[in-house]
Amino acid sequence: MEKILIVDDQPLICELLSSLFSSDAMVKTSENLEDAMAALCQQDFSLVISDLSLKGRNGREGFAILNYIRSKSPNTKVIIMTGVSTADTKQEALALGAAHFLAKPFDVPHILSIVNTVRGVI
């Protein structure tokens, strides 16, 4: 079964995304950088959906996660999402190897479409 890691400091976002994908994938959620990195060290994920900025940090934790995944698990697809989107941030995420960059807020049909495209599920 496919494994998806969702990283966001907003529990409601984690719950929403988990409920959307748990019927056909094993979903783990993390609300901070430390838990996300521990999960990535313990198991492989086919997809990681991460907020760019996690509470109480420097605002670029999603890029730290992305860089770690690119170095340790290059086949893992990563979607970076953020509520503070700029063209430069999007360009940087894609240049670092993100499969997609998603601005918050998003609606359910939009995130489903993006994730299914990234996962190869059409």
TORLUMDO-128165 format. One record per residue: residue number from 1; x, y, z of N, C-alpha, C in turn. Coordinates in Angstrom, 2 decimals, always signed. Example, Ala and Ser with C-alpha at 12.3 -4.5 7.8 and 13.67 -1.06 7.14 Angstrom:
BEGIN
SITE   seq       n.X       n.Y       n.Z      ca.X      ca.Y      ca.Z       c.X       c.Y       c.Z
SITE     1    +13.19     -5.69     +7.80    +12.30     -4.50     +7.80    +13.20     -3.30     +7.80
SITE     2    +12.85     -2.25     +7.08    +13.67     -1.06     +7.14    +12.90     +0.03     +7.87
This chain:
BEGIN
SITE   seq       n.X       n.Y       n.Z      ca.X      ca.Y      ca.Z       c.X       c.Y       c.Z
SITE     1     +0.85     -1.18     +0.00     +0.00     +0.00     +0.00     +0.89     +1.24     +0.00
SITE     2     +0.49     +2.23     -0.75     +1.22     +3.49     -0.84     +1.24     +4.19     +0.52
SITE     3     +2.35     +4.88     +0.82     +2.49     +5.61     +2.08     +2.62     +7.10     +1.79
SITE     4     +1.81     +7.89     +2.49     +1.81     +9.34     +2.32     +2.08     +9.99     +3.68
SITE     5     +2.99    +10.95     +3.70     +3.26    +11.74     +4.89     +2.72    +13.15     +4.66
SITE     6     +1.93    +13.63     +5.61     +1.38    +14.98     +5.56     +1.99    +15.77     +6.71
SITE     7     +2.59    +16.91     +6.39     +3.26    +17.74     +7.39     +2.63    +19.13     +7.38
SITE     8     +1.95    +19.47     +8.47     +1.35    +20.79     +8.58     +1.12    +21.07    +10.06
SITE     9     +1.39    +22.30    +10.50     +1.21    +22.63    +11.91     -0.25    +22.96    +12.25
SITE    10     -1.12    +22.88    +11.26     -2.55    +23.07    +11.50     -3.22    +21.69    +11.54
SITE    11     -3.65    +21.24    +12.73     -4.25    +19.90    +12.84     -5.42    +19.68    +11.89
SITE    12     -6.22    +20.72    +11.61     -7.36    +20.54    +10.70     -6.92    +20.20     +9.28
SITE    13     -5.81    +20.79     +8.84     -5.28    +20.47     +7.50     -4.83    +19.01     +7.49
SITE    14     -4.12    +18.60     +8.53     -3.68    +17.20     +8.61     -4.87    +16.24     +8.59
SITE    15     -5.91    +16.57     +9.37     -7.10    +15.71     +9.41     -7.80    +15.66     +8.06
SITE    16     -7.96    +16.82     +7.43     -8.63    +16.87     +6.13     -7.89    +16.04     +5.10
SITE    17     -6.59    +16.27     +4.96     -5.82    +15.55     +3.95     -5.75    +14.06     +4.27
SITE    18     -5.62    +13.73     +5.54     -5.59    +12.32     +5.92     -6.90    +11.63     +5.54
SITE    19     -8.01    +12.29     +5.80     -9.31    +11.68     +5.47     -9.50    +11.53     +3.95
SITE    20     -8.91    +12.44     +3.18     -9.04    +12.35     +1.73     -8.29    +11.17     +1.13
SITE    21     -7.17    +10.79     +1.74     -6.30     +9.80     +1.11     -6.17     +8.48     +1.87
SITE    22     -6.76     +8.38     +3.04     -6.59     +7.17     +3.85     -7.35     +5.95     +3.33
SITE    23     -8.27     +6.14     +2.41     -9.00     +4.99     +1.89     -8.15     +4.13     +0.95
SITE    24     -7.14     +4.74     +0.32     -6.31     +3.95     -0.60     -4.81     +4.10     -0.35
SITE    25     -4.45     +4.65     +0.82     -3.04     +4.78     +1.17     -2.89     +4.77     +2.69
SITE    26     -1.71     +4.40     +3.15     -1.38     +4.52     +4.56     -0.91     +5.95     +4.76
SITE    27     -1.60     +6.70     +5.62     -1.30     +8.11     +5.81     -0.78     +8.34     +7.22
SITE    28     +0.34     +9.07     +7.30     +0.89     +9.50     +8.58     +0.91    +11.01     +8.55
SITE    29     +0.62    +11.63     +9.70     +0.66    +13.08     +9.79     +1.70    +13.51    +10.82
SITE    30     +2.29    +14.66    +10.58     +3.24    +15.28    +11.50     +2.91    +16.76    +11.57
SITE    31     +2.97    +17.31    +12.78     +2.66    +18.72    +12.95     +3.90    +19.58    +13.17
SITE    32     +5.09    +18.94    +13.13     +6.31    +19.73    +13.30     +7.47    +19.07    +12.55
SITE    33     +8.53    +19.82    +12.39     +9.68    +19.37    +11.62    +10.33    +18.14    +12.24
SITE    34    +10.47    +18.12    +13.54    +11.15    +17.01    +14.20    +10.41    +15.68    +13.99
SITE    35     +9.10    +15.69    +14.15     +8.32    +14.47    +13.93     +8.35    +14.03    +12.47
SITE    36     +8.31    +15.00    +11.57     +8.37    +14.67    +10.14     +9.70    +14.02     +9.80
SITE    37    +10.81    +14.59    +10.29    +12.12    +14.03     +9.99    +12.27    +12.64    +10.60
SITE    38    +11.74    +12.44    +11.80    +11.79    +11.11    +12.43    +11.02    +10.10    +11.59
SITE    39     +9.85    +10.48    +11.10     +9.05     +9.58    +10.26     +9.80     +9.24     +8.98
SITE    40    +10.45    +10.24     +8.38    +11.20    +10.01     +7.13    +12.40     +9.10     +7.36
SITE    41    +12.98     +9.14     +8.55    +14.11     +8.26     +8.86    +13.65     +6.82     +9.12
SITE    42    +12.41     +6.66     +9.57    +11.90     +5.34     +9.95    +11.31     +4.55     +8.79
SITE    43    +10.78     +5.23     +7.80    +10.14     +4.51     +6.69    +10.16     +5.34     +5.42
SITE    44     +9.91     +4.67     +4.32     +9.85     +5.33     +3.02     +8.41     +5.72     +2.71
SITE    45     +8.26     +6.87     +2.11     +6.95     +7.36     +1.67     +7.02     +7.59     +0.17
SITE    46     +5.92     +7.32     -0.51     +5.88     +7.59     -1.95     +5.53     +9.05     -2.21
SITE    47     +4.84     +9.69     -1.24     +4.43    +11.08     -1.39     +4.51    +11.79     -0.05
SITE    48     +5.04    +13.01     -0.07     +5.03    +13.88     +1.10     +4.36    +15.18     +0.70
SITE    49     +3.36    +15.58     +1.49     +2.68    +16.86     +1.30     +3.05    +17.70     +2.50
SITE    50     +3.82    +18.77     +2.28     +4.34    +19.54     +3.41     +4.04    +21.03     +3.27
SITE    51     +3.64    +21.61     +4.39     +3.54    +23.05     +4.46     +4.95    +23.61     +4.41
SITE    52     +5.11    +24.77     +3.83     +6.42    +25.40     +3.75     +6.86    +25.91     +5.11
SITE    53     +5.95    +26.50     +5.85     +6.29    +27.15     +7.11     +5.57    +26.47     +8.27
SITE    54     +6.36    +26.00     +9.23     +5.80    +25.36    +10.42     +5.98    +26.27    +11.63
SITE    55     +4.98    +26.31    +12.49     +4.93    +27.21    +13.63     +6.21    +27.19    +14.47
SITE    56     +6.67    +28.37    +14.82     +7.81    +28.50    +15.70     +9.16    +28.26    +15.06
SITE    57     +9.20    +28.24    +13.75    +10.45    +27.96    +13.05    +10.81    +29.13    +12.14
SITE    58    +11.68    +28.88    +11.17    +12.18    +29.97    +10.33    +11.35    +30.24     +9.07
SITE    59    +10.30    +29.44     +8.85     +9.43    +29.68     +7.71     +9.80    +28.94     +6.45
SITE    60    +10.81    +28.07     +6.52    +11.27    +27.34     +5.33    +11.45    +25.85     +5.63
SITE    61    +10.74    +25.35     +6.61    +10.89    +23.95     +7.01    +10.51    +22.98     +5.89
SITE    62     +9.54    +23.37     +5.08     +9.17    +22.52     +3.94    +10.33    +22.30     +2.99
SITE    63    +11.16    +23.33     +2.83    +12.34    +23.19     +1.97    +13.37    +22.27     +2.63
SITE    64    +13.50    +22.30     +3.94    +14.41    +21.39     +4.64    +13.96    +19.95     +4.43
SITE    65    +12.67    +19.72     +4.52    +12.11    +18.38     +4.28    +12.37    +17.97     +2.83
SITE    66    +12.10    +18.87     +1.90    +12.30    +18.60     +0.48    +13.77    +18.26     +0.19
SITE    67    +14.68    +19.04     +0.73    +16.12    +18.78     +0.52    +16.53    +17.43     +1.10
SITE    68    +16.03    +17.10     +2.27    +16.34    +15.81     +2.88    +15.84    +14.67     +1.99
SITE    69    +14.61    +14.78     +1.53    +14.03    +13.72     +0.68    +14.81    +13.60     -0.63
SITE    70    +15.16    +14.71     -1.25    +15.92    +14.66     -2.50    +17.25    +13.93     -2.29
SITE    71    +17.88    +14.08     -1.13    +19.17    +13.44     -0.89    +19.05    +11.98     -0.46
SITE    72    +17.98    +11.62     +0.22    +17.86    +10.27     +0.78    +16.86     +9.38     +0.05
SITE    73    +15.88     +9.95     -0.59    +14.83     +9.16     -1.23    +14.34     +9.87     -2.49
SITE    74    +15.18     +9.92     -3.52    +14.86    +10.73     -4.70    +13.59    +10.33     -5.45
SITE    75    +13.06     +9.14     -5.21    +11.83     +8.74     -5.89    +10.57     +9.21     -5.18
SITE    76    +10.72     +9.73     -3.97     +9.57    +10.25     -3.23     +9.14    +11.57     -3.85
SITE    77     +7.86    +11.67     -4.14     +7.31    +12.91     -4.69     +6.91    +13.84     -3.55
SITE    78     +7.14    +15.13     -3.74     +6.88    +16.11     -2.70     +6.01    +17.24     -3.26
SITE    79     +4.96    +17.55     -2.52     +4.13    +18.71     -2.81     +4.35    +19.70     -1.67
SITE    80     +4.75    +20.92     -2.00     +4.91    +21.97     -1.01     +3.68    +22.86     -1.08
SITE    81     +3.10    +23.16     +0.08     +1.95    +24.07     +0.13     +2.25    +25.20     +1.10
SITE    82     +1.64    +26.35     +0.85     +1.87    +27.49     +1.71     +0.73    +28.49     +1.61
SITE    83     +0.53    +29.22     +2.70     -0.44    +30.29     +2.72     +0.16    +31.62     +2.31
SITE    84     +1.48    +31.64     +2.17     +2.19    +32.87     +1.79     +2.98    +32.57     +0.52
SITE    85     +2.28    +32.60     -0.59     +2.88    +32.20     -1.87     +3.39    +33.40     -2.65
SITE    86     +4.59    +33.25     -3.17     +5.13    +34.24     -4.11     +5.66    +33.48     -5.32
SITE    87     +5.84    +34.19     -6.40     +6.38    +33.55     -7.61     +7.78    +33.01     -7.33
SITE    88     +8.58    +33.74     -6.54     +9.94    +33.28     -6.22     +9.92    +32.01     -5.38
SITE    89     +9.00    +31.95     -4.42     +8.90    +30.77     -3.57     +8.48    +29.55     -4.39
SITE    90     +7.53    +29.75     -5.27     +7.09    +28.65     -6.14     +8.24    +28.20     -7.02
SITE    91     +8.93    +29.13     -7.63    +10.06    +28.79     -8.50    +11.14    +28.04     -7.72
SITE    92    +11.43    +28.48     -6.51    +12.43    +27.82     -5.68    +12.01    +26.39     -5.34
SITE    93    +10.75    +26.20     -4.97    +10.26    +24.87     -4.64    +10.40    +23.91     -5.82
SITE    94    +10.02    +24.37     -6.98    +10.10    +23.52     -8.17    +11.56    +23.26     -8.57
SITE    95    +12.42    +24.28     -8.41    +13.84    +24.10     -8.72    +14.50    +23.11     -7.77
SITE    96    +14.02    +23.06     -6.52    +14.57    +22.12     -5.55    +14.04    +20.70     -5.75
SITE    97    +13.06    +20.55     -6.63    +12.57    +19.21     -6.95    +11.17    +18.89     -6.50
SITE    98    +10.41    +19.88     -6.06     +9.02    +19.61     -5.69     +8.24    +19.22     -6.94
SITE    99     +7.33    +18.28     -6.77     +6.48    +17.85     -7.88     +5.40    +18.89     -8.17
SITE   100     +5.02    +19.64     -7.13     +3.99    +20.66     -7.29     +4.09    +21.65     -6.14
SITE   101     +3.58    +22.84     -6.37     +3.54    +23.89     -5.37     +2.09    +24.34     -5.27
SITE   102     +1.53    +24.31     -4.07     +0.10    +24.56     -3.88     -0.10    +25.73     -2.92
SITE   103     -0.85    +26.72     -3.37     -1.18    +27.87     -2.52     -2.41    +27.54     -1.67
SITE   104     -2.35    +27.93     -0.40     -3.51    +27.83     +0.48     -4.23    +29.17     +0.43
SITE   105     -5.50    +29.22     +0.64     -6.37    +28.07     +0.85     -6.65    +27.35     -0.47
SITE   106     -6.96    +26.09     -0.36     -7.29    +25.29     -1.53     -8.63    +24.63     -1.28
SITE   107     -9.29    +24.24     -2.36    -10.54    +23.49     -2.19    -10.26    +22.01     -2.42
SITE   108    -11.14    +21.19     -1.94    -10.95    +19.73     -2.00    -10.79    +19.21     -3.42
SITE   109    -11.65    +19.60     -4.38    -11.45    +19.08     -5.74    -10.08    +19.44     -6.32
SITE   110     -9.59    +20.64     -6.00     -8.29    +21.07     -6.51     -7.15    +20.22     -5.93
SITE   111     -7.14    +20.03     -4.63     -6.06    +19.23     -4.01     -6.15    +17.78     -4.47
SITE   112     -7.35    +17.25     -4.60     -7.50    +15.87     -5.09     -6.93    +15.74     -6.50
SITE   113     -7.22    +16.70     -7.35     -6.72    +16.67     -8.72     -5.19    +16.71     -8.74
SITE   114     -4.61    +17.62     -7.97     -3.16    +17.74     -7.93     -2.51    +16.48     -7.39
SITE   115     -3.00    +16.00     -6.27     -2.38    +14.81     -5.65     -2.54    +13.60     -6.55
SITE   116     -3.70    +13.42     -7.15     -3.89    +12.27     -8.04     -3.00    +12.36     -9.27
SITE   117     -2.78    +13.56     -9.79     -1.87    +13.74    -10.91     -0.43    +13.38    -10.50
SITE   118     -0.01    +13.91     -9.37     +1.35    +13.63     -8.87     +1.53    +12.14     -8.59
SITE   119     +0.51    +11.51     -8.03     +0.58    +10.08     -7.72     +0.43     +9.22     -8.97
SITE   120     +0.00     +9.80    -10.07     -0.22     +9.01    -11.27     -1.56     +8.30    -11.28
SITE   121     -2.49     +8.77    -10.45     -3.83     +8.20    -10.37     -4.77     +9.15    -11.08
SITE   122     -5.27     +8.75    -12.22     -6.15     +9.64    -12.99     -7.55     +9.08    -13.01
